[in-house]
């Protein structure tokens, strides 16, 4: 069986080495001006440092340019892509065709990963973007295991699947929280990725808390639970899924490192001997549960549900 890539989301340059040592194969980084819902903010200088450290340790770096771009940012795309090519980023993550078109002209050899969060729901769409120039498609979080495997069986591109972490449920380009507080005559400093400033929508009936934060791309409402399928990886590994992603948004660096270690162990065991993985499943899940924040229950997302849009 082919060993899938373990893709993680560092919060800072300082996380690169610990995550590499924990077993990560690749990293997603970027800045909110161009990328959506990143675990950490990386300036250009920090992007350069992260790429250098990762490559020194035999790891890859993918830079997020998956925001939706309005006219005023279009002229910036080529410059940023040229910068990423100059410092040897391994791929650009995109959703907006404007990025693909700019990359074709500025860096025709740059690898592109198509990621729209919600519309990667079938193999034909993945192949459409592959024929346009993408090397990888990131599947929607709302499709089930059968659909994931069927997509991989028919895909002409690499397939990436999120296996751990929270997922986005809603995004608005508007600063909804900031506007609400301003309407009330209050001053609100919009903070992103700082745990002490987390805000929640509270569903009293279901006792769910939905993390909500704002950044340059607007307002984001996240899932009330963390997806975790550390004990359900075998079918996707056997199907040849190319990359498993751990999303560490709104998590501590220490948490991301420990989760990476556990998924590294799970993947390696399954490749070495599926029976060993089967025997270790409960222990692996218990390892996640021990470090899981009390306000973030675990579930299996939509992997074993009817597909929901």
CORZIDA-V8207 format. One record per pair of residues at least 24 apart in sequence whose C-alpha atoms are under 7 Angstrom apart, sorted by the first residue. I is the first residue (numbers start at 1). GAP is how many residues later the second one is. D is the distance in Angstrom with one decimal. If there is no record, write none. Layout:
i->[I | I]
gap->[GAP | GAP]
d->[D | D]
This chain:
i->[1 | 1 | 2 | 3 | 4 | 4 | 4 | 4 | 4 | 5 | 5 | 5 | 6 | 6 | 6 | 7 | 7 | 7 | 7 | 8 | 8 | 8 | 9 | 9 | 9 | 9 | 10 | 10 | 11 | 11 | 11 | 12 | 12 | 13 | 13 | 13 | 15 | 16 | 16 | 16 | 18 | 19 | 22 | 22 | 22 | 23 | 23 | 23 | 24 | 25 | 25 | 26 | 26 | 26 | 27 | 27 | 27 | 28 | 28 | 28 | 28 | 29 | 29 | 29 | 30 | 30 | 32 | 33 | 34 | 34 | 34 | 34 | 35 | 35 | 35 | 35 | 36 | 36 | 38 | 39 | 39 | 39 | 39 | 40 | 48 | 51 | 60 | 61 | 61 | 61 | 62 | 62 | 62 | 62 | 62 | 63 | 63 | 63 | 63 | 64 | 64 | 64 | 65 | 65 | 65 | 66 | 66 | 66 | 66 | 66 | 67 | 67 | 68 | 77 | 78 | 78 | 78 | 81 | 81 | 82 | 82 | 85 | 111 | 112 | 113 | 114 | 122 | 123 | 123 | 123 | 126 | 127 | 127 | 127 | 130 | 130 | 142 | 142 | 142 | 142 | 143 | 143 | 143 | 143 | 144 | 144 | 144 | 144 | 144 | 144 | 145 | 145 | 149 | 149 | 152 | 158 | 159 | 159 | 159 | 160 | 160 | 160 | 160 | 161 | 161 | 161 | 162 | 162 | 162 | 163 | 163 | 163 | 163 | 163 | 163 | 164 | 164 | 164 | 164 | 164 | 164 | 164 | 165 | 165 | 165 | 165 | 165 | 165 | 166 | 166 | 166 | 166 | 166 | 166 | 167 | 167 | 168 | 168 | 168 | 168 | 169 | 169 | 169 | 170 | 170 | 170 | 171 | 171 | 171 | 171 | 172 | 172 | 172 | 173 | 173 | 173 | 174 | 174 | 175 | 175 | 175 | 176 | 190 | 193 | 195 | 224 | 225 | 225 | 225 | 225 | 226 | 226 | 226 | 226 | 227 | 227 | 227 | 227 | 228 | 228 | 228 | 229 | 230 | 230 | 230 | 230 | 231 | 231 | 234 | 255 | 259]
gap->[237 | 270 | 238 | 268 | 233 | 237 | 238 | 239 | 240 | 237 | 238 | 239 | 237 | 238 | 239 | 236 | 237 | 238 | 239 | 237 | 238 | 239 | 30 | 237 | 238 | 239 | 29 | 30 | 28 | 29 | 242 | 28 | 30 | 33 | 36 | 37 | 238 | 34 | 37 | 38 | 239 | 238 | 235 | 238 | 239 | 237 | 238 | 241 | 236 | 34 | 35 | 33 | 34 | 35 | 33 | 34 | 35 | 33 | 34 | 35 | 36 | 33 | 34 | 35 | 33 | 34 | 184 | 183 | 30 | 31 | 32 | 33 | 29 | 30 | 31 | 32 | 30 | 31 | 211 | 154 | 209 | 210 | 211 | 153 | 39 | 38 | 30 | 28 | 29 | 30 | 27 | 28 | 29 | 30 | 31 | 26 | 28 | 29 | 30 | 28 | 29 | 30 | 27 | 28 | 29 | 27 | 28 | 29 | 30 | 49 | 28 | 29 | 28 | 25 | 24 | 25 | 28 | 25 | 26 | 24 | 25 | 25 | 24 | 24 | 24 | 24 | 29 | 28 | 31 | 32 | 29 | 28 | 29 | 30 | 26 | 27 | 160 | 165 | 166 | 167 | 159 | 160 | 164 | 165 | 158 | 159 | 160 | 161 | 162 | 163 | 158 | 159 | 87 | 90 | 89 | 84 | 82 | 83 | 84 | 81 | 82 | 83 | 84 | 82 | 83 | 84 | 82 | 83 | 84 | 64 | 65 | 66 | 81 | 82 | 83 | 62 | 63 | 64 | 65 | 81 | 82 | 83 | 61 | 62 | 63 | 81 | 82 | 83 | 56 | 57 | 59 | 60 | 61 | 81 | 55 | 56 | 52 | 53 | 54 | 55 | 52 | 53 | 54 | 50 | 51 | 52 | 47 | 48 | 49 | 50 | 46 | 47 | 48 | 44 | 45 | 46 | 44 | 45 | 39 | 43 | 44 | 43 | 24 | 57 | 55 | 72 | 71 | 72 | 73 | 74 | 70 | 71 | 72 | 73 | 71 | 72 | 73 | 74 | 70 | 71 | 72 | 71 | 33 | 36 | 54 | 55 | 50 | 54 | 36 | 36 | 29]
d->[6.3 | 6.4 | 6.2 | 6.6 | 6.8 | 6.3 | 4.8 | 5.1 | 6.6 | 6.1 | 4.4 | 6.1 | 6.0 | 5.2 | 6.1 | 6.6 | 5.9 | 4.6 | 6.2 | 5.8 | 5.0 | 6.3 | 5.9 | 6.9 | 5.9 | 5.6 | 6.3 | 6.5 | 5.1 | 3.9 | 6.5 | 5.8 | 6.9 | 6.4 | 6.9 | 5.5 | 6.8 | 6.7 | 7.0 | 6.6 | 6.8 | 5.5 | 6.2 | 6.0 | 4.9 | 6.5 | 6.1 | 5.6 | 6.6 | 5.3 | 6.6 | 5.3 | 4.4 | 5.6 | 6.3 | 4.8 | 6.0 | 6.1 | 4.9 | 5.8 | 6.7 | 6.5 | 5.1 | 6.1 | 5.3 | 5.2 | 6.4 | 6.5 | 6.8 | 4.7 | 6.5 | 5.5 | 4.7 | 4.6 | 5.0 | 5.0 | 6.0 | 5.4 | 6.2 | 7.0 | 5.7 | 4.1 | 6.5 | 7.0 | 6.3 | 6.5 | 5.9 | 5.8 | 5.4 | 7.0 | 6.3 | 5.6 | 4.7 | 5.6 | 6.6 | 6.9 | 6.4 | 5.0 | 6.0 | 5.9 | 4.7 | 6.7 | 6.5 | 5.5 | 5.1 | 5.8 | 4.1 | 4.8 | 6.6 | 6.8 | 6.9 | 7.0 | 5.7 | 6.6 | 5.6 | 7.0 | 6.1 | 6.9 | 7.0 | 6.2 | 6.6 | 7.0 | 6.1 | 6.7 | 5.8 | 6.1 | 5.9 | 4.5 | 6.0 | 5.5 | 6.8 | 6.1 | 5.7 | 6.6 | 6.9 | 6.0 | 5.5 | 6.0 | 5.7 | 6.5 | 6.0 | 6.5 | 4.7 | 6.7 | 5.3 | 4.0 | 5.6 | 6.0 | 6.6 | 5.7 | 4.8 | 6.3 | 6.5 | 6.2 | 6.5 | 5.8 | 5.8 | 5.4 | 6.5 | 6.7 | 5.9 | 4.5 | 6.0 | 6.3 | 5.2 | 6.1 | 5.7 | 4.4 | 6.2 | 6.6 | 6.0 | 5.8 | 6.0 | 5.8 | 6.1 | 6.7 | 4.9 | 4.6 | 6.7 | 6.8 | 4.8 | 6.1 | 4.7 | 5.1 | 6.7 | 6.1 | 4.9 | 6.2 | 6.6 | 5.7 | 6.4 | 4.6 | 6.1 | 6.9 | 5.7 | 5.4 | 6.9 | 6.1 | 4.5 | 6.1 | 5.7 | 5.2 | 6.0 | 5.8 | 5.1 | 7.0 | 6.9 | 5.5 | 4.6 | 6.4 | 5.5 | 5.2 | 6.8 | 5.7 | 4.1 | 6.4 | 5.0 | 6.3 | 6.7 | 5.1 | 5.6 | 6.2 | 6.2 | 5.5 | 6.6 | 6.7 | 5.2 | 5.1 | 5.6 | 6.6 | 6.1 | 6.2 | 4.9 | 6.2 | 5.8 | 5.1 | 5.2 | 5.2 | 6.1 | 5.9 | 5.5 | 5.8 | 6.3 | 6.8 | 6.9 | 6.4 | 5.0 | 6.4 | 6.6 | 7.0 | 6.6]
